[in-house]
Amino acid sequence: MARHSGGRGWYGKMIGAALGVTMLATGASVWTAQAGSKGDASSEATAPAPGSAAKPVSTAIAHASEKGKGAVNLTIDDGPDPRWTPQVLDVLREYDVKATFCMVGGQAQAHPDMVKKVVAAGHRLCDHTVSHNTGMDKDTNAYQSQQILDAERMITKASGGVRPMYYRAPGGAFTPYSRKLAASRGMRPLGWNVDTKDFERPGTDAIVATVERELSNGPTLLFHDAGGERTQTVEALRRLIPRLKEQGHTFGFPVR
């Protein structure tokens, strides 16, 4: 999601002690050793971590669509949520389009049935960290490792074994280190071109207008299915998808 604040995010209190010191001690220390050194800004693919089955991908932040010119990538952040994710899935199914769901680890762990439904419908998964800290780019490599890799494990377990294909830093808080780490695990860093600002609930009309005004910036659109009341998001998608189809757009996934 877009960077709405510099704090540790609205998931921080929910995750709390369940993930804190123990995960940093047992998880991050191991994963950090696998991830490489801090400050490597290489844009090339990195070697996979030991024991990883994932094929490494580019560290460059993806924006383009696999379907090329005229395609749109729908990306849905912060879920899954038992109330809003099913409604988003219903709209996507109604219009036969696919999306990329950028999931918070704690949410995936709490709602594995929703993760499995997303996968069963043919959508892709994206790692959106454990606690959605929009200031994580200011934190240590060990902390970044814990946030990315623990979320990867949570999402993969909740899905029944399907791995996230992308990594989106909360608020765009990427670092060269986090991009390299994610890419080494087969997760392409994922950006966006159009922030719909649906998180702020500006009204369905405003969300639709933002997409129509800014789509020329690029194909990847940012929406949310958690973190608050999402009626406006659901209705905006219901309006936008058929309208974009009428304009000749197709729908695809971000490049990897």
Secondary structure, DSSP 8 states (H G I E B T S, - for coil): -----SSS-TTHHHHGGGTHHHHIIIIIHHHHHHH--TT----S-----TT--S-----S-B-SBTT-TTEEEEEEES---TTHHHHHHHHHHHTT---EEEE-HHHHHH-HHHHHHHHHTT-EEEE--SS--TTGGGS-HHHHHHHHHHHHHHHHHHHTS---SEE--GGG---HHHHHHHHHTT-EEB--SEE--GGG---HHHHHHHHHHHGGG-SEEEEESSSS--HHHHHHHHHHHHHHHHTT-EEE-B--
